[in-house]
Amino acid sequence: MALKELIKSRYSVRSFTDEMVSVKKLKEVLNIANSAPSGGNIQPWKVYVVTGNTKDKLISKALYNFDNGIQEEVEYEIYPKYLDDEYKRRRSKCAADMYNALSIEKDDIESRLKQVRENFRFFGAPVGMIITIDKSFAQNGWGHVGMYLQNLCLASIDNGLGTCLQESWSIYPKTVKDVIKHSDNEVIWCGVALGYPNDNDPINQYRTSREDINKFVSFLK
Ligand SMILES: Cc1cc2nc3c(=O)[nH]c(=O)nc-3n(C[C@H](O)[C@H](O)[C@H](O)COP(=O)(O)O)c2cc1C
């Protein structure tokens, strides 16, 4: 696929078919993503691929937390405590677009929560991933992992797959650590749901919008 088409066709896939992804294909995608740049070529990403019993265990523990309102001490705030109105507006629109696609009303909290809960099933994807980074890295290193992740998303599309990045997994650091057993000096950057997109599900049929580049680009002469 041409690069422009590849980039433009990426979207967050939140429903998958049951088709398993072969290990060969998974490795191909992970290898392509591995060409990501990083300052000093430090390559600070760590990837835990979870399938089979490990995925089942992770899902069942996370859903137990979610269903019983169990909260864990988070290792970082996903969003700043204070969000400017502009960012709040975009976030609200993002949620509204998704719930509209699912015909879920604004005050239908039960249905909304049911959709949020899907995060902790990896949206039914055959493959889940947990991406971590060494705690010693600050913003700069986190950005490098972001480059790996974008590559992963694009390489997935090129292989007929789809992904959803999931910061939601960071709200259960203890539960995730209990299962994937990463070292004490790693922090969960995000999760990834990966598999073959279910094109028939309405949740995969809407697309998010973007601001015009004039909104954030300054040409300084
Ligand atoms: C680092 C990161 C974490 C995200 N975490 C979640 C998540 O936990 N759950 C979810 O449904 N979407 C998540 N998303 C998807 C965003 O909501 C999505 O990228 C955004 O709305 C733009 O839509 P698009 O990806 O379809 O273009 C995440 C995206 C990124 C980049």
The ligand as an SDF file (V2000), in Angstrom:
LIG
                    3D

 31 33  0  0  0  0  0  0  0  0999 V2000
   -1.4130    6.2600   23.1950 C   0  0  0  0  0  0  0  0  0  0  0  0
   -2.8610    6.0730   22.8540 C   0  0  0  0  0  0  0  0  0  0  0  0
   -3.6910    5.4720   23.7630 C   0  0  0  0  0  0  0  0  0  0  0  0
   -5.0450    5.2250   23.4610 C   0  0  0  0  0  0  0  0  0  0  0  0
   -5.8370    4.5630   24.3610 N   0  0  0  0  0  0  0  0  0  0  0  0
   -7.0920    4.2070   24.0290 C   0  0  0  0  0  0  0  0  0  0  0  0
   -7.8800    3.4080   24.9100 C   0  0  0  0  0  0  0  0  0  0  0  0
   -7.4700    3.0650   26.0240 O   0  0  0  0  0  0  0  0  0  0  0  0
   -9.1000    3.0080   24.4900 N   0  0  0  0  0  0  0  0  0  0  0  0
   -9.6070    3.3620   23.2710 C   0  0  0  0  0  0  0  0  0  0  0  0
  -10.7230    2.9680   22.9470 O   0  0  0  0  0  0  0  0  0  0  0  0
   -8.8820    4.1440   22.4040 N   0  0  0  0  0  0  0  0  0  0  0  0
   -7.6500    4.5600   22.7520 C   0  0  0  0  0  0  0  0  0  0  0  0
   -6.8800    5.2990   21.8820 N   0  0  0  0  0  0  0  0  0  0  0  0
   -7.4180    5.6280   20.5660 C   0  0  0  0  0  0  0  0  0  0  0  0
   -7.7690    7.1130   20.4080 C   0  0  0  0  0  0  0  0  0  0  0  0
   -9.0010    7.3730   21.0350 O   0  0  0  0  0  0  0  0  0  0  0  0
   -7.8280    7.4040   18.9130 C   0  0  0  0  0  0  0  0  0  0  0  0
   -6.5240    7.2800   18.3870 O   0  0  0  0  0  0  0  0  0  0  0  0
   -8.3510    8.7950   18.5800 C   0  0  0  0  0  0  0  0  0  0  0  0
   -9.6700    8.9470   18.9930 O   0  0  0  0  0  0  0  0  0  0  0  0
   -8.2660    9.0720   17.0800 C   0  0  0  0  0  0  0  0  0  0  0  0
   -9.0230    8.1060   16.3720 O   0  0  0  0  0  0  0  0  0  0  0  0
   -8.3730    7.1220   15.3020 P   0  0  0  0  0  0  0  0  0  0  0  0
   -7.2580    6.3770   15.9680 O   0  0  0  0  0  0  0  0  0  0  0  0
   -9.4940    6.2160   14.8950 O   0  0  0  0  0  0  0  0  0  0  0  0
   -7.8390    7.9600   14.1840 O   0  0  0  0  0  0  0  0  0  0  0  0
   -5.5620    5.6130   22.2060 C   0  0  0  0  0  0  0  0  0  0  0  0
   -4.6990    6.2430   21.2830 C   0  0  0  0  0  0  0  0  0  0  0  0
   -3.3780    6.4800   21.6020 C   0  0  0  0  0  0  0  0  0  0  0  0
   -2.4860    7.1430   20.5870 C   0  0  0  0  0  0  0  0  0  0  0  0
  1  2  1  0
  2  3  1  0
  2 30  2  0
  3  4  2  0
  4  5  1  0
  4 28  1  0
  5  6  2  0
  6  7  1  0
  6 13  1  0
  7  8  2  0
  7  9  1  0
  9 10  1  0
 10 11  2  0
 10 12  1  0
 12 13  2  0
 13 14  1  0
 14 15  1  0
 14 28  1  0
 15 16  1  0
 16 17  1  0
 16 18  1  0
 18 19  1  0
 18 20  1  0
 20 21  1  0
 20 22  1  0
 22 23  1  0
 23 24  1  0
 24 25  2  0
 24 26  1  0
 24 27  1  0
 28 29  2  0
 29 30  1  0
 30 31  1  0
M  END
$$$$
